[in-house]
Amino acid sequence: MRVGVPKEIKNSEFRVGLVPGSVREYVQNGHDVLVETGAGAGIKVSDADYEAAGATIAPDAKTVFASSDMIVKVKEPQASEWAQLREGQILYTYLHLAPDPDQTRGLLESGVTGVAYETVTDPLGGLPLLAPMSEVAGRLSIQAAAYALTAHQGGRGLLMGGVPGVLPAEVTVIGGGVVGTHAARMAVGLGADVTILDRSQRRLAELDELFEGRAKTRYSTFDALDEQTRRADVIVGAVLIPGASAPKLVTRQMLKGMKEGAVLVDVAIDQGGCFETSKATTHEDPTYVVDKVLHYCVANMPGAVPLTSSHALNNATLGYGLMLANKGLDALRDNAHLRDGLNVHKGKVTYKAVAEALGVDFVPALEALK
């Protein structure tokens, strides 16, 4: 199979779909790999490094899309990219279709087979290809919040961990999954006063044991959310419904009761955001203010640390990617966990949560693959 790696073109996206080590794995499995010139520049990898791994360098993205059987990316295709996709081609990347009708329409019209990292599962019910970027985003959320809290950024002028005699920042993390756990871990490490909200009693018990009293846990209700928003200096939105749009948990009305200069970090923004006032921002212009509350809603947070992120992502995606390259569509028919990643195929939406979010017809993956 010819596997293509275009350079990422989303704003401030410096990650790359395949690092040279992964290219070598594909080549060892008998595949040709075509890498767009400069694709690795964001992680300080040269075209020569890719050639040494066995790749062929393409002069532009057009060549990659036109010549490849499978496209491996990091972020969802932009309009100029989905216009180059075609039926019979596999797209393997993050898609986040539920809040993005334009992209969904573009992929359906192309007829491409779209396998989304974020909905591939594992035998334990986890999301193994989403997890590494969730870990990175969770940790980055606290770095971003700490910076946004400074006075010159419009924040409260508060040091996250305080100093002796001065209280630390109060951090509320909504969601106790991978993002929330890593956000809490970073916040606790900085000395903040951390509370984690979740609706799973079992998960709350696990978090209580994990943090050994260094972070508080609280069952998430509307009353709890309302109280925590009033108390918090920082709120990290870390909720996830696989493949679906994120629920709006912090309302515009709640903002009116928050402290001036408090910070909201919406890590769920790729799925539409979990704050009513969220809108996607970029690394160049990451924050905006609503009702005197600072919002940080960068849609590709891990892109800020592309070297770490690209290698962590490749560690997770390589195995499934090789399955697709080695077996083509049979890999989806044979492996239920990989098949969970199939979101679109030949003009059909094959992931139920996406179909429900966008109000379009749903076709089960196995039926679409017949």
C-alpha positions in Angstrom: 0.0 0.0 0.0 1.2 3.6 -0.6 0.9 5.5 2.6 0.9 9.3 2.4 1.9 11.8 5.0 1.0 15.4 4.2 2.3 18.4 6.1 -0.3 19.6 8.7 -1.8 22.9 7.7 -4.2 23.7 10.6 -3.2 26.9 12.4 -0.1 26.4 14.6 -0.1 22.6 14.1 3.5 21.4 14.2 2.9 17.7 14.8 3.4 15.1 12.0 1.4 12.0 11.2 4.4 9.7 11.0 7.8 10.1 12.7 10.8 8.5 10.9 10.7 5.5 13.2 7.1 4.8 12.2 8.0 5.2 8.5 10.6 2.5 8.9 8.0 0.2 10.4 5.7 0.7 7.4 8.5 0.1 5.0 9.6 -3.1 6.8 6.0 -4.3 6.4 6.4 -3.9 2.6 4.6 -0.5 2.1 5.7 2.6 0.3 5.6 5.8 2.3 5.3 9.2 0.6 6.1 12.2 2.9 5.5 15.8 1.8 8.6 17.9 1.9 8.9 19.8 5.2 6.3 17.7 7.0 8.7 17.0 9.9 10.0 20.6 10.2 7.8 21.2 13.3 9.6 18.4 15.2 13.0 19.3 13.7 13.1 16.3 11.4 14.5 16.8 7.9 13.5 15.3 4.6 16.8 13.5 4.7 15.8 11.9 8.0 12.7 10.5 6.3 14.6 9.3 3.3 17.0 7.5 5.6 13.9 5.7 7.1 12.9 4.6 3.6 10.3 7.3 2.6 10.0 9.1 -0.7 9.7 12.8 -0.5 6.8 14.5 -2.4 7.1 18.1 -3.6 3.6 19.1 -2.3 0.4 17.9 -0.7 -1.3 17.5 -4.0 1.1 14.7 -4.9 0.7 13.0 -1.6 -3.2 13.0 -1.8 -3.2 12.0 -5.4 -0.7 9.1 -5.1 -1.6 7.5 -1.8 -3.9 4.7 -0.8 -4.0 5.7 2.8 -3.4 9.2 4.3 -2.0 9.4 7.8 -2.5 12.8 9.5 -2.8 14.3 13.0 -5.6 16.8 12.7 -8.9 16.7 10.8 -8.6 17.6 7.1 -9.1 21.2 6.2 -11.3 22.2 3.3 -8.5 22.2 0.8 -7.5 18.7 2.0 -10.9 17.0 2.0 -11.5 18.3 -1.5 -8.5 16.0 -2.5 -9.7 12.9 -0.9 -11.5 10.2 -2.9 -13.5 7.0 -2.7 -11.3 3.9 -2.1 -8.8 5.9 0.0 -8.4 5.5 3.7 -8.0 8.6 5.9 -6.5 7.8 9.3 -6.4 10.8 11.7 -8.4 12.7 14.4 -11.7 13.8 12.9 -14.0 15.2 15.6 -17.0 15.2 13.3 -19.9 15.8 15.7 -19.4 19.6 16.0 -18.2 20.0 12.4 -20.9 19.6 9.8 -18.8 21.2 7.0 -16.0 18.7 7.4 -18.5 15.8 7.6 -20.2 16.9 4.4 -16.9 17.2 2.7 -15.8 13.7 3.7 -19.2 12.2 2.7 -19.0 13.9 -0.7 -15.4 12.6 -1.2 -16.5 9.0 -0.5 -13.3 8.4 1.6 -13.1 5.8 4.4 -12.5 7.9 7.5 -11.0 6.2 10.6 -11.0 8.5 13.5 -8.3 8.1 16.2 -10.7 9.4 18.9 -13.2 6.6 18.6 -11.0 3.5 18.2 -11.4 1.4 21.3 -9.5 -1.3 23.3 -10.7 -4.5 25.0 -11.2 -2.6 28.3 -13.5 0.0 26.7 -10.8 2.7 26.6 -9.8 5.1 23.8 -6.1 4.2 23.3 -5.5 6.5 20.4 -7.1 9.5 22.1 -5.4 8.8 25.5 -1.8 10.1 24.7 -3.1 13.5 23.5 -5.5 13.7 26.4 -2.6 13.2 28.7 -0.6 16.0 27.0 -3.7 18.3 26.8 -4.5 17.7 30.5 -1.0 18.6 31.6 -0.9 21.6 29.3 -4.2 22.9 30.6 -2.6 23.7 33.9 0.4 25.4 32.3 -2.0 27.5 30.2 -4.1 28.3 33.3 -1.1 29.3 35.4 0.0 31.7 32.7 -3.5 33.1 32.1 -3.9 33.8 35.8 -1.1 36.4 35.7 -2.1 40.0 35.7 -0.5 40.9 32.4 -2.7 38.2 30.7 -5.8 39.6 32.3 -6.0 37.0 35.0 -6.5 37.5 38.7 -2.8 38.0 39.4 -2.6 34.8 41.3 0.2 32.3 41.7 -1.1 28.8 41.2 0.6 27.3 44.3 0.6 30.4 46.5 3.4 31.0 49.0 3.7 30.5 52.7 1.0 32.6 54.3 -1.0 33.1 51.1 -3.6 30.7 49.8 -3.1 28.9 46.5 -5.4 29.0 43.6 -8.6 26.9 43.7 -8.7 24.6 40.7 -11.9 22.7 39.7 -11.5 19.9 37.1 -14.8 18.8 35.5 -14.3 15.2 34.5 -12.2 12.5 36.0 -11.0 10.7 32.9 -7.6 10.9 31.3 -7.6 14.7 30.7 -9.0 15.4 34.1 -6.6 13.1 35.9 -3.5 14.6 34.3 -4.8 18.1 34.8 -5.3 17.4 38.5 -1.9 15.8 38.7 -0.2 18.9 37.4 -2.3 21.3 39.5 -1.6 19.3 42.6 2.1 19.3 41.8 2.1 23.1 41.6 0.5 23.2 45.0 -3.0 24.3 44.0 -6.2 23.4 45.9 -7.8 20.9 43.5 -11.3 19.5 43.3 -12.3 16.9 40.7 -16.0 16.5 39.7 -17.3 13.4 38.1 -20.6 11.4 37.9 -19.0 7.9 38.3 -18.8 6.8 42.0 -16.3 4.2 41.0 -14.1 6.7 39.3 -14.3 9.1 42.2 -13.2 6.3 44.5 -10.3 5.5 42.2 -9.3 9.2 42.1 -9.5 9.5 45.9 -7.2 6.5 46.2 -4.8 7.8 43.5 -4.4 11.3 45.0 -4.4 10.2 48.7 -6.1 13.4 49.8 -4.0 15.8 47.8 -7.0 16.4 45.6 -10.7 16.5 46.7 -13.4 14.6 44.8 -17.0 15.6 44.4 -20.0 14.0 42.7 -21.0 16.3 39.9 -24.5 17.8 40.1 -25.9 21.2 38.9 -25.6 22.4 42.5 -22.0 21.2 42.8 -21.1 22.9 39.5 -22.8 26.1 40.5 -20.9 26.2 43.8 -17.5 25.2 42.3 -17.7 27.9 39.6 -18.3 30.5 42.3 -15.3 29.3 44.3 -12.8 28.5 41.5 -9.9 30.6 40.2 -9.4 28.0 37.4 -11.9 25.6 35.8 -10.7 22.9 33.5 -13.4 21.4 31.3 -12.3 17.8 30.7 -15.6 16.0 29.8 -15.9 13.5 27.0 -18.7 11.5 25.3 -16.9 9.5 22.7 -17.5 10.8 19.2 -20.4 13.1 20.4 -20.6 16.8 21.0 -19.6 17.8 24.5 -22.4 18.8 26.9 -22.5 22.4 27.9 -21.9 22.1 31.7 -20.9 25.7 32.6 -23.6 28.1 31.5 -23.4 31.8 30.7 -25.4 32.5 33.8 -22.8 30.7 36.0 -20.1 33.0 34.6 -21.9 36.0 36.3 -21.1 34.5 39.7 -17.5 33.8 39.0 -14.5 35.8 40.2 -13.2 38.5 38.0 -10.1 37.3 36.2 -10.9 33.6 36.8 -9.8 31.3 34.0 -11.7 28.7 32.0 -9.7 26.1 30.0 -11.9 24.1 27.7 -10.0 20.9 26.7 -13.3 19.6 25.2 -13.3 22.3 22.5 -12.4 19.8 19.7 -15.9 18.3 20.4 -17.6 21.6 20.6 -16.6 22.7 24.1 -18.2 22.1 27.5 -18.7 25.7 28.4 -21.7 27.6 26.9 -19.4 30.6 26.1 -16.7 28.5 24.4 -15.4 29.2 20.9 -12.3 27.7 19.4 -9.1 29.8 19.6 -5.5 29.4 18.3 -2.1 29.4 19.9 -1.5 32.8 18.4 -4.6 34.3 20.0 -5.5 31.8 22.7 -7.8 33.7 25.1 -10.8 36.0 25.1 -13.0 37.4 27.9 -16.7 37.0 28.6 -18.2 38.6 31.7 -14.7 39.3 33.0 -13.8 35.6 32.9 -10.8 34.6 30.8 -11.4 31.7 28.3 -8.7 29.5 26.9 -10.1 27.3 24.1 -7.2 26.3 21.9 -8.4 23.5 19.6 -5.1 21.7 19.2 -3.4 22.2 22.5 -0.8 19.3 22.0 0.4 21.1 18.9 2.3 23.4 21.2 4.7 20.6 22.2 4.9 18.7 18.8 8.0 16.7 19.6 6.5 15.1 22.6 3.1 14.8 21.1 4.1 13.4 17.7 6.1 10.6 19.3 3.4 9.8 21.9 0.7 9.8 19.2 2.8 7.5 16.9 3.4 5.1 19.8 -0.4 4.7 20.1 -1.5 4.8 16.4 1.2 2.7 14.8 -0.2 -0.8 15.5 -3.7 0.0 14.1 -2.2 1.9 11.2 -0.2 -1.1 10.2 -3.3 -3.2 10.4 -5.0 -0.9 7.9 -2.0 -0.8 5.6 -1.5 -4.6 5.7 -5.1 -5.7 5.3 -7.0 -2.7 4.0 -10.8 -2.7 4.7 -10.5 -6.3 5.9 -8.8 -4.9 9.0 -12.0 -3.0 9.8 -14.1 -6.1 9.2 -11.9 -8.3 11.3 -11.2 -6.1 14.3 -14.1 -4.7 16.2 -12.0 -2.1 18.1 -10.5 -0.7 15.0 -13.9 -0.7 13.4 -15.2 1.5 16.2 -13.0 4.1 14.6 -14.8 4.1 11.3 -16.8 7.3 11.2 -17.5 7.6 7.4 -17.4 5.2 4.5 -18.5 5.7 0.9 -20.7 8.6 1.7 -22.3 7.1 4.8 -21.9 8.1 8.5 -21.0 4.9 10.3 -20.6 6.3 13.9 -23.9 6.6 15.7 -23.0 9.6 18.0 -21.8 11.6 15.0 -25.0 10.8 13.0 -27.2 11.8 16.0 -25.2 15.1 16.6 -25.6 16.1 13.0 -29.1 14.8 12.3 -28.0 12.5 9.5 -28.7 8.9 8.7 -26.6 6.3 10.5 -25.4 3.1 8.8 -23.7 0.5 11.0 -20.1 0.0 10.1 -20.4 -3.7 9.2 -23.3 -3.0 6.9 -21.5 -0.1 5.2 -18.5 -2.3 4.7 -20.3 -5.1 2.9 
